[in-house]
Amino acid sequence: MPRFFSLAVLLATALAVATSTASATSLVSDPVQRPNPPDAVGIRLVDVPADLIKDPRARQYIVDSLKPGVTVKRRIEVSNKSADALHVAVYPGAADIRRGSFVGAAGNTGNELTTWIKPGQLILDVPAHSRARDTVTIAIPKDAAPGERYGVVWAQVSGRDLGSGITLVSRTGIRLYLSVGGNNPPRARFTVDDMTAERDGKGRAVVHAKVHNTGGRALDLTGALKMSQVSGSISAGPYPIDSGKSLAPGQSTSVNVIVTDQVTDGPWDVSLTLKSGLLEVTHEARITFPKGPGMAAAVLSHPDRQSPLNWRIISASMALVLMLIATLAIIRPYRRSARDDDS
């Protein structure tokens, strides 16, 4: 059965994603219950577009090239290989291609594509050793910008709380590669070219960021700035940007942030997150405020280098999962021994 990749998520402490082309990771159950096998839940495509019948990718993934205003339906099949009935959640999630890998975002993170996708049923109750089908509808808006978008249709099973607020989740999914054609303007994009630190006449710290609209849509910007002291553990913010910033394609403007707290000159590592509609971009820079009124030299900013998945959290969470499994392996023989002694 073709699958995309699988995920073990340690909720309550972090969201961790483990990608592969194999089956879903184990759903760790309560020690007194029969655990599900590692590949208890599966998902596959039922339909393949006639014009892509010879494309092996189209047999495993949802691969389509569509025009704005078009609606298509794709049938999927969710399988349960375990000996127990499963309560399976079906939902779309965001994805991206980074460093040569197709990466699904953590949790139920969405993007523009996920707003166009609607499963027929959000929950499937699948009996033991059985299968259930669902229909996924993809509706492309009439004003959709051209370009390729990525996502995943997930099938997810949640385990019971194992104590201490820990719940494990197992999911597996089908990749989506959706290319939109047509003559609509390009999608919204923008860059943050540089940032400048200032002390105004009142002694307040102010950060100016130069934003350039590089896409084909008008922008209405909102957002906030966070600060972290380079030489210590002090952090500040978030501080909102000034309101009412709109940019037509090709235009540039300065986005301004007044730091309402009294802060030292720095240096500071700042992170500016800007949004326009569903588009969200984070840029970072290292700045130092002047000692007195005036402006420092502009410094180049760079995109946030963190991927949708925070790999430090992933590593820590997976380590906790392994520790939890090892602990259960120790507890079970002890419980059996205790029951034998009681008898």
Buried (B, 14 or more C-beta within 10 A) or exposed (E): EBBBBBBBBBBEEBBBBBBEEEBBBBBBBEBEEEBBBBBBBBBBBEBBBEEBEEEEEBBBBBBBEBBBEBEBEBEBBBBBBBEBEBEBBBBBBBBBEEEEEBBBBBBBBBBBBBEBBBBBBEEBEBEEEEBBEBBBEBBBBEEBBBBEBBBBBBBBBBBEEBEEEBBBBBBBBBBBBBEBBBEBEEBBBBBBBBBBBBBEEEEBBBBBBBBBBEBBBBBEBBBBBBBBBEEEEEEBBBBEBEEEBEBEBEEEBEBBBBBEEEBBBBBBBBBBBBBBEEBEBBBBBBBBBEEEEEBBEBBEBEEEEEBBBBEEBBEBBBEBBEEBEEEBEEEEEEEEEEEEEEE
